[in-house]
Amino acid sequence: MEKKNVTLSLPKLLLKKAKMIAASEDKSLSEFLRESLEKKVREATGYQKAKTRQSKLIKEGIDLGTKGKMVIKREDTHERR
């Protein structure tokens, strides 16, 4: 994977805490930030894919094998007294 250096401006306290967390996980700050960004990107793209897939299902419907015809009467599915 090709890499590109970036410059970030972060609040000092946030940077200090991020360094502490990275060190506690035996990682460099760069590795810690990359993994955090990758996780956020995966979550965002996974959500969008699922939303698109569900929207398509709602629009198209689900093929239940009935070819759009009711093969049983409502009264037959529910016992009436």
C-alpha positions, -999 to 999 in steps of 0.1 A, spaced: 0 0 0 14 34 -10 17 58 20 14 95 21 27 117 50 2 142 64 4 170 89 -22 172 117 -30 199 141 -43 184 173 -50 198 208 -20 191 231 -41 172 256 -56 149 229 -22 143 215 -8 134 249 -36 110 256 -33 94 222 5 89 227 -2 73 261 -28 49 247 -5 40 218 24 33 242 1 11 264 -8 -9 233 29 -11 223 23 8 191 37 39 175 14 70 174 13 67 136 1 30 138 -24 39 165 -39 67 144 -39 47 112 -58 18 129 -83 43 144 -89 59 110 -92 25 93 -118 15 119 -139 47 113 -137 43 76 -148 6 78 -177 15 100 -188 44 77 -186 24 45 -201 -7 60 -231 13 72 -235 29 38 -234 -5 20 -260 -20 44 -282 11 40 -280 8 2 -287 -29 3 -318 -25 26 -331 4 5 -329 -18 -26 -348 -46 -8 -375 -22 3 -380 -8 -33 -378 -41 -51 -394 -64 -25 -386 -100 -18 -395 -128 -41 -415 -153 -20 -421 -175 -50 -458 -165 -53 -453 -144 -85 -473 -117 -69 -504 -138 -63 -520 -147 -30 -523 -185 -29 -541 -186 4 -570 -166 17 -565 -144 48 -594 -161 65 -576 -194 62 -544 -181 78 -562 -169 109 -586 -189 129 -619 -171 133 -644 -178 161 
